[in-house]
């Protein structure tokens, strides 16, 4: 932080405990034996070990590849880095995984219609219909 910079917001301890980043750091400790003294140390590891970091992110987020990647990083030059070359995955599978088909997925409004809602089930059906039409 810059000298004299005012901190505008800091998360509560409860919020930190519930944060996905906190779960990720715990997961790294449990699965890889990696322990960090704070955010900066985790960030530094992500920069120094970029392939290990992104491989761990894919595993932590439970990315399911239909076709596995040949490697984590094909080309590292920016712009143009190539991540998980050769990998294939289904975006809809990841979007809809674990969703309650009866729960509201989105709400939509229009100047000419009432407020509407689509459930996750309907969104899945509409997505499948569009995908089928594109094949």
Secondary structure, DSSP 8 states (H G I E B T S, - for coil): --TT--------HHHHHH-HHHHHHHHHHHHH----SSHHHHHHHHHHTHHHHHHHHHHHTT--EEE--S-SEEE--SS--EESTT-EE-HHHHHHTT--TTSEEEEE--SSS--EEEEHHHHHHHHHHHHHHH-
